[in-house]
Amino acid sequence: MLPRVFFITSEMYPFSKTGGLGDVMGALPLTISRLGVPTAVITPFYGRLSTADFPVRLLLPNCPVGYPWPPVTADIYSSDYHGVSIYFIHRGEFFDRRYYYGERSSDYFDNAERFIFFCKAAVSLMEELQEPPAVVHAHEWQSALVPAYLHFRRRTSLFWEKTASVFTLHNLAFQGRFSSRLFDETGLPDEAWDAAGVEFYGDLNMLKGGIAYADAVTTVSPSYSREILTEKFGCGLDGVLRSREFNLRGILNGADYSVWDPATDPLLPAMYSKDDVRGKDLCKRDLLRELDMDPDLAKRPVLGFIGRLRGQKGIDLIFRILPELMALDVGLIILGEGKPAYERAAVEFMKAYPGRVAAAVSYTEDLAHRIQAGSDIFLMPSRYEPCGLTQMYALRYGTPPVATAVGGLRDTIIPWPAENATGFIFLNSTPADFLEAVRRAVRLWEKDKAAWNGIMGRAMGQAFTWERSGRRYIDLYRGLYQGLQTYAG
């Protein structure tokens, strides 16, 4: 049996969430725990923290954090999340803010200091608990310095000598890149300021520290783990990733079907399943009423998009082909927020095509569920997609995706016209290729209901379970931990 695994993350559903990271961290630690490995999570105590039904208590006031702020401490709060210990790191000037990472137009100016503090406090907390973890598993740039700290502390500390580290890349584009002057505040030794460490073209790159110093690096899909070794998808870090290729692997995320399943979803006006899809039509009609759309669209394909309104997600491709989409006599529903120019464009298109286009410039969990259920076709024209969860949800809700052949989309969607097809794939992120893929889907919806129903049924039967992913992570943890026991004697 492995000793406890600690997850370090900047967000975790249901306590905090901005996107897929929150969903993953709400499911993966719980899955690992249910598979028999004790787990704990360390995350910030934000001003917008949602405690839901899980009481939070002060566990450790004035936990020392140490260099570069010797007198500065953190208050540690704790909660129990279905048997998983959650530790919240609180310091008002860093985390009592309206948003997690910044205002909608820009990041907070002191994000480097905020998350250096978080990483240092996480390491200090684990030492205060006096229980060396088997594995520390950090996620994204906000937690990336933790593997670096462990790498150097293992040299001199008996506490850490048998603890392995794993670092997971959820999106390589977000790297935590800051001025070189902030390196001194990390407390890392001078040797870490190197091309093989956290230095990146004269800047401090926190994500690079996780890649360079973790015992294993993972991505959230097998295809993405291969793509990031190339210049096209490597975001400038393909060189350091190739140097760690032996320690790099892709483990596909899972979907939390306890939350995302139309057969049990309490947020829907009608539930339905693969064996009885009648409720999906009711969901569609209800969604059209809710969004004040043309009721005649009940007899036409309705396209759904849920995601950040950013170039990565290909929202601009949707806008560029929108007149052609309207010529197909379809409806379009957009849910998301992001770049102000794209938000404005979504609203303008809604005005230009009243009753045919609906845009909710925000994100609400309940509306996301109803769009998944009430749409006929789900759009994911991402330029890159490390894993993607919304296409997994769309499959389960019987809403075949039209998606780019990248990352986790390639790993989870079987493209038409294969006999076992579950969706539609296009190769190049161009308006022409995207439009042609949508046309293929719409034509099939119109002309061959038997084939369409077959795609829906197979899509709803897909099961990207967290248990499968969790077992792969446990195998990784066990191999790393056993290797360190042997090495440390």
N, C-alpha and C positions, 0 to 999 in steps of 0.2 A: 504493500500500500504506500502510495506517495504521501509525504507530509503536505502541508497546505500550500496551495497555489494562490499567489496574490496577483490580482489584475489591477493595473494602474491606468486610469482613463479620465478624460476631461468631461465625459458625460455618460449617463446611464439611465435608460428608461426603467421605471416610471418617474425617477427623481429629476432628471434633466435630459433634454433631447433637442438637437437641432436637425438631425437627419439620421442617416444609416448607422453611424457610429453608436448613437444612443440605443437604437434597436438591437444591434449586435451585442452590446454590453448588457442589455437587459435580459438576453437569452443565453449567451455562451457560458458565463459563470454558473448560472443556474443549472444548465445542462451538465457541466463538468461535475457539479456537486451531486446531482442525481445519479451520475454514473459512478459515484463512490469516492471521489477525490474531494477532500475538504477545500473550500475556496473562500476567498475574501476579496473585496473590492475597495480600492482607495480612490476617492473622487473629490472634487471641490464642493464646499458648502456654499452654493450660490445664493444670492439674494432672491432669486426666482425659483429656488428649490421647491419641487413639489413632493411633499411627504406622503401624499396619497393616504393609504391605510396602514402605513408603516411608521409607528412612532419613533421619533428621533430623540436621543438623550445625550447629554454632555458626558463624555467618557474620560477625557484627559485634558484639563485646562493647562495652558502654557507649556505645551510640548516644545522642547528646544528644537530649533531648526539649524542653528550654527552658521558657519561662514557662508556668505559674506555679511551676515547680519547677526553677530553673536547674541545680542540681547533680544532679538526678535523671536517670537514664539508663535505657535499655532494652537488654536483650540480644536480638539478632536471630538467630533460627535459620532455616534454609532446608531445603527439600526439593524434589524434582522429582516432580510428579504427572502422569505420561504427557505430559511435555513442557511442562507449565505450572509456572512457578516459584512456589512457595509460601513466603511469608515469615511467620514466627511472631514475634510481639512478646511478650517475656517480662519480667515483673517479679513476683517471688514474692508480694509482699503483695497484689497485685491479682488474680492469676490462679491461684495454687496453692490451689485450694479444691475442695471435694467436688462442688459444682454450678457451673454456668456463671453463672446469674443470681441464684440465691437458694435458700434452703431451700424445701421444698414448701409451707410455709404463708405465706412472705413473701419479698420480694426482699431482697438484701443492702443494708444501710443505706448503703453507700458506692458504689452503682452509678454515680452521677453522676461521682464522681472516677475510678472505674475506666475508664469509657468516654470521659471527657474525655482521660484519659491515653492511651488507645488511639488516639483520633483524632489527638491531637498527635503521638504517636510514628509513626503511619502517614505523616503529612506529612513529618516529619523524615527517616524512612527513605527516602522517594522522593527527597528532596534529597540524601541521602548517596550514593544510587546514581548520582547525576549523569546521569540520563537522563530528561528531561522526558517524561511520558506524553502520548499523544494525548488520552486520556480517562481520568478517574478516575470509577469507577462504584461508588457507595456504596449500602449496603442497610440499611434499618431504622434505628431511632433510635440504636442503639449506634454507628453509623458516620455519623450525620447531620451532625455538625459538620464533617466533612471538606469538603463543598462550601462551607460558610460560610468556612472558613479559606482555601480556594482563591479564593473570590470577592474577599476583601480582599487577599490576597497578590498577586493578579494586577495590582493597581494599582501596586505598587512593585517587583515581582520579575520580571526578564527570564526567569527559569527557568520561571515559571508562565504567562507571558502568552499562550501558544498552547495551553494545556491546557484542555479542556472538562470539565464535570462533569455526571454523570447521577445522579439519586437515585431509587431504587425503593422504593415503599411495598408491603410485603407484608401488613401488617395495621395499619390506621390506629388501631386501638384502643390499641395499645401505643406511647406517645409519648415516654417518657423525660422526664416532667414532675417538676421538682424546685424546691426553694426558690430564691428570687431571689438569696440570698447566694452561691450557687454560680456566678453569672454571672461574677464577677471571676476565678474560677479557669479559665474557658474561654480567657482571653487575647484574646477578641474585642474590637474597638473599641467605645467607648460607643455609637456609632450603631446597633450591632446590637441594643441593648436598646430595642426599638421594636415597636409592633404589627405592623409590616411585617417584623420580624426574629424574634428568638428569644423575645421577651417574650409571655406568654400569661396574661392575667388576673393579672398580678403575679408569675407564676412563670417559671422557665426551662423552655422546651419544646424539647428537642433535636431532635425530629422536625420541628418547625416550621422549625428552621434549615435543614434539608435541603430542605424544600419551598420556602422563601423564596429560597434563594441558589443552588440548582443551575441549570445552564443548561437542563436538561430534567428533568422529573419523570415517572416511569412507574409504572403499577400492573401487577399480574400477570394482569389480564384486561381485555378491552374493557368488559364490563358494569360491573365495579367502578370503572373510571375515570369512568363516568357517575354511578354511584350516590353516590360520595363528594362530588359537587358539591351534594348535597341535605342538608338538615338531618337527615333520618332516619339517613343512613349516614355523615355527615361528621365525627362524633365531636367537634364543636365547631370543626373546622378547615375547614368547608365554605367559609367566607368567603375565607380565604387561598388555598384551592384554586381557587375561582372566579377569583381575581385572577391565577392562573397557568394558567388554562384553555388558553390558546394554546400553552403549553409542556408540556401534560399529554397523555399518551397511554397507552393500555392495550395491552400486549403479552402475549398468553397464554403462561403457562408451558408447558413441555413435560414429557413423562414420559421417564424413562430406561429404555428398553425393553431395554437390556443387563442391567438388574437386575430389571426388572418385566415378565417375559414367561413365561407358563406353559409355552411350548414349550421353554424353555431353563433354567428355574428349578431350580437344584440343591437348593433348600430344600424342594421338594415330594416327597411319596412317589411321585408319578406325574406325568409331564409330559403335556401335551395341547395342542391347537391348535384353531383355528377349523375346520379340516378334519377333525379327529378328536378329539372331546371326551370320549371314553370315560374318559380319565384323571381327569376332574373328579369322576366318581362315586367313584372310588377315593380321591381327596383328601378327599371329604366323609366317607366311612366312617372313614378314618384320623383325621380331625379329631374326630369324635364319640368315638372310642376315647380319643384323647389327652386330651380334656377331660372324660371320664367322663360322657358324655351318653347319653340313651336311644338305643339302636341303632335303634329303630323310626323315629327321625327321618330315617333314610336315605330313607324314602319320603314325607317331608313337607318343606315349605320350611324352610330354616334361614336366619335373618336374621343378618347380621353388622354390627357397628359397630366402627370403629377410629378413635380420636381422643382429644383432650383432653377430660376430663370437666369441661366448663365450659359455661356458658349459651350461649356463641357457637355451640357445636356442637350444641345442642339435645338434649343428653343428658337433660335434665329432661322433654322431650316424650316421649322413649322411656319413661321411668319412669311418666309419667302415663297412658300408654295400655297399659302392660304387661299388666294383667289382661285387657284386650280382645284383645291379641296372643295371649296364652295360650289364649283361647277359640277362636282360629283354628287351634289344634293345630299350632303352629309351634315351632321352636327359636330361641333368641336367644343370640348370643355377643357379649360386650363386651370390648374390649381398650383400655386407656388408663389414665391417671392424671390427677389434677387436684385439684379442690376436695374437701377431706376429706369433706364431707357427701355428695357424689355417689359417692365411693369407698365409703363405708359403705352407701349405698343399693344400689349394685350388688351388694355382698356379701350384703345382706339378701334381695334378690330371688333370688339364687342359692339361698339357704337355703329360701326360700318355694316355689320351683319346682325341686326337685332333679331333675337329669337333663334339664330343659327349658331352663334358663338357665345359662350359664357366664360367669363374669366373671374376667378376669385384670387385677388392678389394678396395672398396670405397662406397660412397652412393651418388646417384644423384636422385633427385625427378622424373625427366622425365623418366629415365631408369626403376625406380621402377614401374611406371605406365605401361610401355610397357611390363615388365615381367609379371605383373598381367594379362594383356590382352592376351599376346602371349603364356602363359603356359597353359597346360591342367590340371595339378594337382599341388596343392600348398603344400609344406612340412612345418610343424610346430611341430617338435619333442621336444618341450620344456619340460624341467624338472619341471619347474613351470612357470606359466603365469598369472600374476595378472589380466589382462584383455586381452590384445592383440587387436591390431587394424588391423594388416595385414590380419588376417583370415576374418574379416568383409569385407575388401576390396576384398579379393579373392572371397568370396561368391558373391558379387555384380558383379564381372567381369566374373562370370561363370567358375571359376577355383576351383573346389571342393577341400577342404583341407584334408590332412591326418595329424591328430594332436593327441597329447597326451590328455588324459582325465583329465586335470587339469584346475583350475581357470576359467578364462573367455572363454577358449576354450570349456570347458564342457557346459558353459552357452549359447554358440552361435552356436554350430554345432550339428545338429541332425544326429546321426550315421546310416550309412547303416548297416543292411538291413531294417530299419524301413520304413514304407510306405511313410512317409514324409521326408525321409533322405535328407540331404544337404551336407554330407561329410562322412569322415571315421575317426574313433576314435580307439586308442589303449590304453590299461590300464597302462602298465608298461614301464618305460623309459629304455628298453633294445633293443639292436640291433635286436634280434630275433622278438620281438613283433612289432617293427617298420617296419621291412622288410616284415613281413606277412601282415601288413595293407597296405603297398604300393602295394604288389602283388595283394591284393583284388581289389584295385582301378584299377590297370592296367588290370587285367582280365576282370573287368566289362567294361572298356573302349574298350577292344578288342572284347568281346563276345556279348555284349548286348547294342547296341547303343540306343535303346528306353529307357532302364532303365537309361543309362548315361545321356541322354538328359533330362530325368525327374529330375534327381538330379541337373543338371545345371539350369533348369528352376526354380526349387524351391529355389535354392541357390540365384539366381539373384532376386528373389522376396522378400528376407528377407530385413527388414527395421529396423536397429538398430539406430533409429533417436536420435539426440541430444535433440529434443524437449521432448521426453519421459523421458530421463534422467534429463533434466533441470527441469521439473515439480516436479520430486522427490526431487531434491535439494531445490527447492523453498519451498516445504512442510516442509523440514527439517529446513531451515532458519527461516521460519515463526514460527514454534513451539518453537525453541530456543529463538528467539527474544521476542515473546510474554511472554514466561516464565520469562525472565529477567525483562520485564516491570512490571510484577506482583510482582516479588521478590524485585525489587528496589523501588517499591511503586510509 
